[in-house]
Amino acid sequence: MLGLQISSDKKRCIQLKSGRRRAERLEFGAFTLPILVSIIVVFYYPFMMTIRYSLTQWNGISKHPKFVGLDNFKQIFMGDANFSNAAWFTIKYALAYIILVNVLAILLALVLDMKLKSTNWLRAAFFIPYILSLVIVGFIWKFIFMQGFESLGASTGWGLFGLSWLGEQNLAFISILLVSLWQSIGFYLVIYIAGLQSVPDDLKEAATVDGAGPVRRFFNVTLPLLAPSITISVFMALTNSIKVFDVILSLTGGGPGGTTYSVAYDIYRDTFQNNLYGYGTAKALILFIAVLIITVIQLTIFKRREVEA
């Protein structure tokens, strides 16, 4: 009798466990299924359509796009001077932006990490521009470059304000870069301040006792421990700079003479202005693959340095 009771109790326990597992599976499916469906509808299906349209000649209106195979990609890499110029502009902009925004953000973070009375106000002042849309920021600075600088030049007599900041190729590049830095540096500043606050004070004090000066303490103690923050900041700066579009659209419109076209802006022109949807989609696919490869390489290299640090 005792053996039968024990076996029946085991069966009940097994049934209860199986019932709980079924309930957990149903609960898991109820929460994850809508998310999976949303991801498929919002990301994977459009991505597959992108691949399909990149192999066609389509104006965005016709119901039957003409299949051309890899002709779009051949034309992009072999006969499209606009795309090569836009790619070169994007590379220059990305390199300058990544270096400057990270260096300036680290320097500002070091200053604002000090115990100053106005630290909180200064942090807010640097972060507020990041809240604004780059399109709005571009229009604001376009007004400043075109009319604000003219008034300043007339009142001060400085030749700097009399330059054609949006009408000359090199100055237009500098203008785009400066506006982008002004708008986004607050975001990277917050990341580096958080990284600095996570550096143990004991290590700084030990380095000071050993006779290390401020510069040596920064390069030997602080900077290696900022590796996670640097990885995140460089990753964000890299992806944002390669995809730069909105500030160019509102500030220069690609001018002067198309010298400030980025890859994203060139895709916008071909797709929505020239109605070359198939051709523009092929360029967008190339940009996606380039961003994916570059970011994977960057994250791999920087993660290894984090481990070493």
C-alpha positions in Angstrom: 0.0 0.0 0.0 2.8 2.4 0.9 4.5 1.7 -2.5 1.3 2.4 -4.4 0.9 5.7 -2.5 4.5 6.8 -3.3 4.0 5.9 -7.0 0.8 7.9 -7.1 2.5 10.9 -5.5 5.3 10.7 -8.1 2.7 10.6 -10.9 1.0 13.7 -9.4 4.3 15.5 -9.2 5.2 14.6 -12.8 1.7 15.8 -13.9 2.1 19.1 -12.0 5.5 19.7 -13.5 4.3 19.0 -17.0 1.4 21.3 -16.4 3.7 24.0 -15.3 5.9 23.6 -18.2 3.0 23.8 -20.6 1.8 26.9 -18.9 5.3 28.5 -19.1 5.5 27.6 -22.8 2.1 29.1 -23.5 3.1 32.2 -21.5 6.4 32.5 -23.3 4.7 32.1 -26.6 2.0 34.7 -25.8 4.7 37.3 -25.0 7.2 36.5 -27.7 5.0 35.6 -30.7 3.7 39.2 -31.2 7.3 40.5 -31.0 8.5 37.9 -33.5 5.7 38.7 -35.9 6.4 42.5 -35.6 10.1 42.0 -36.3 9.3 39.8 -39.4 6.8 42.4 -40.7 8.9 45.5 -39.9 12.4 44.3 -40.7 12.8 41.0 -42.4 10.1 41.3 -45.0 11.2 44.8 -46.1 14.8 43.6 -46.2 13.8 40.7 -48.5 11.9 43.2 -50.7 14.9 45.4 -50.8 17.0 42.6 -52.1 14.3 41.9 -54.7 14.0 45.5 -55.9 17.8 45.9 -56.0 17.8 43.4 -58.9 15.2 45.3 -60.9 14.7 48.5 -62.9 11.8 50.2 -61.3 10.4 53.7 -61.1 8.3 53.2 -58.0 5.0 53.3 -59.9 5.0 50.4 -62.3 3.3 47.3 -61.0 5.8 45.1 -62.9 9.5 46.0 -62.2 11.9 44.9 -64.9 14.4 42.3 -63.7 17.9 43.3 -64.6 20.0 41.0 -62.4 23.3 42.5 -61.2 23.3 45.4 -63.7 22.5 47.9 -61.0 25.5 46.9 -59.0 27.8 46.8 -62.0 26.7 50.4 -62.9 27.3 51.6 -59.3 30.8 50.2 -59.0 32.0 50.8 -62.6 30.2 53.9 -64.0 28.6 56.0 -61.3 30.9 58.9 -60.5 28.3 60.4 -58.1 28.4 57.3 -55.9 32.2 57.2 -55.8 32.4 60.9 -54.9 29.7 60.5 -52.3 31.5 57.5 -50.8 34.8 59.5 -50.6 33.0 62.4 -48.9 31.4 60.0 -46.5 34.7 58.4 -45.6 36.4 61.8 -45.0 33.5 63.0 -42.9 33.3 59.7 -40.9 37.0 59.7 -40.1 37.0 63.4 -39.1 33.8 63.1 -37.1 34.8 60.0 -35.2 38.2 61.4 -34.1 37.0 64.9 -33.2 33.8 64.0 -31.4 35.5 61.4 -29.2 38.6 63.5 -28.4 36.5 66.6 -27.6 34.0 64.6 -25.6 36.8 63.0 -23.5 38.4 66.4 -22.9 35.1 68.0 -21.9 34.2 65.0 -19.7 37.5 65.4 -17.8 36.6 69.0 -17.1 33.0 68.4 -16.2 33.9 65.5 -14.0 35.6 67.9 -11.7 33.7 69.2 -8.7 32.7 72.6 -10.1 29.7 74.7 -9.0 28.4 75.0 -12.6 29.0 71.3 -13.6 25.3 70.4 -13.8 24.4 73.5 -15.7 27.3 72.9 -18.2 26.3 69.2 -18.7 22.7 70.3 -19.5 24.0 73.0 -21.8 26.1 70.6 -23.8 23.3 67.9 -23.9 20.4 70.1 -24.9 21.4 70.4 -28.6 21.3 66.6 -28.9 17.6 66.7 -28.1 17.0 68.8 -31.2 16.5 67.2 -34.6 19.4 67.5 -37.0 17.1 68.9 -39.6 16.1 71.8 -37.4 19.7 72.3 -36.3 20.7 72.4 -40.0 18.2 75.1 -40.8 19.1 77.1 -37.7 22.8 77.0 -38.6 22.1 77.8 -42.2 20.5 81.0 -41.1 23.5 81.7 -38.9 26.0 81.0 -41.6 24.2 83.1 -44.3 22.8 86.0 -42.3 24.2 85.9 -38.8 27.8 85.8 -39.9 27.1 88.6 -42.3 25.9 90.8 -39.5 28.8 89.8 -37.3 31.2 90.6 -40.1 29.7 94.0 -40.6 29.9 94.9 -36.9 33.3 93.4 -36.1 35.1 93.7 -39.4 36.6 90.2 -39.1 37.2 88.5 -42.4 36.3 85.1 -40.9 32.6 86.0 -40.9 32.8 87.2 -44.5 33.8 83.8 -45.9 31.3 81.8 -47.9 30.8 79.0 -45.4 28.2 77.2 -47.5 29.3 78.2 -51.0 32.9 76.9 -51.0 33.6 73.2 -51.1 36.1 72.9 -48.2 34.2 75.4 -46.0 31.0 73.6 -46.7 32.6 70.3 -45.5 33.9 72.1 -42.4 30.4 73.6 -41.8 28.7 70.2 -41.9 31.3 68.8 -39.6 31.1 71.6 -37.1 27.3 71.5 -36.9 27.3 67.8 -36.4 29.8 68.0 -33.6 27.9 70.9 -31.9 24.7 68.9 -32.0 25.9 65.5 -30.9 28.8 66.0 -28.6 26.5 66.1 -25.6 25.5 62.5 -26.1 29.1 61.2 -26.1 29.9 63.5 -23.2 27.4 61.7 -21.1 28.9 58.3 -22.0 32.4 59.4 -21.1 31.3 61.1 -17.8 29.7 57.8 -16.8 32.9 56.0 -17.7 35.0 58.4 -15.7 32.8 58.0 -12.6 33.3 54.3 -12.8 37.1 54.6 -12.5 38.1 53.6 -8.9 39.5 56.5 -6.9 41.9 54.1 -5.3 43.8 53.5 -8.5 44.1 57.3 -9.1 45.4 57.8 -5.5 47.9 54.9 -5.9 49.2 56.4 -9.1 49.6 59.8 -7.5 51.5 58.2 -4.6 53.8 56.5 -7.1 54.6 60.0 -8.5 52.5 59.9 -11.7 51.4 63.3 -12.9 48.0 64.2 -14.3 48.9 63.3 -17.9 50.5 60.0 -17.0 47.6 59.1 -14.7 45.2 59.8 -17.6 47.0 57.6 -20.1 48.1 54.8 -17.8 45.1 54.6 -15.5 42.0 56.5 -16.7 42.2 55.9 -20.5 42.5 52.1 -20.3 39.6 51.9 -17.9 37.5 54.0 -20.4 37.8 51.3 -23.0 34.1 50.2 -22.7 32.9 53.8 -23.1 35.3 54.3 -26.0 33.9 51.2 -27.7 30.3 52.4 -27.4 31.1 55.9 -28.5 33.2 54.9 -31.5 30.5 52.5 -32.5 27.8 55.1 -32.3 29.9 57.8 -34.0 30.8 55.3 -36.8 27.3 54.3 -37.6 25.9 57.8 -37.4 28.6 59.4 -39.5 28.3 56.7 -42.3 24.6 57.3 -42.5 24.8 61.1 -42.3 21.9 62.6 -44.3 19.6 65.1 -42.5 22.2 67.8 -41.7 23.3 67.8 -45.3 19.7 68.0 -46.5 18.9 71.0 -44.4 22.3 72.8 -44.3 23.8 72.6 -47.8 21.4 70.5 -49.9 24.4 68.7 -51.3 26.0 71.9 -52.6 28.0 73.6 -53.7 27.8 71.7 -57.0 27.1 68.3 -55.4 30.4 68.3 -53.5 28.7 67.5 -50.2 26.7 64.5 -51.3 26.9 61.7 -48.8 26.1 58.1 -49.7 22.7 58.4 -47.9 21.9 61.6 -49.7 22.9 60.2 -53.0 20.5 57.3 -52.4 17.8 59.8 -51.5 18.4 61.7 -54.8 18.3 58.6 -57.0 15.3 57.1 -55.3 13.0 59.9 -54.5 14.1 62.7 -56.9 15.1 60.8 -60.0 12.5 57.9 -59.4 15.2 55.3 -59.8 13.9 53.1 -57.1 15.6 49.9 -58.2 18.9 51.6 -58.6 18.6 53.5 -55.3 17.6 50.3 -53.5 20.8 48.6 -54.8 22.8 51.5 -53.3 21.0 51.2 -50.0 21.8 47.5 -49.9 25.5 48.3 -50.5 25.4 50.9 -47.7 23.8 48.4 -45.3 26.4 45.7 -46.0 29.2 48.3 -45.7 27.9 49.5 -42.3 27.5 45.9 -41.1 31.0 44.8 -42.0 32.7 48.0 -40.7 30.8 47.9 -37.4 31.5 44.2 -36.8 35.3 44.7 -37.5 35.3 47.8 -35.2 33.5 46.0 -32.3 35.8 43.0 -32.6 38.9 45.0 -32.4 37.8 47.3 -29.6 36.4 44.4 -27.5 39.8 42.7 -27.7 41.4 45.9 -26.4 38.9 46.0 -23.6 39.9 42.5 -22.5 43.6 43.5 -22.6 42.9 46.6 -20.6 
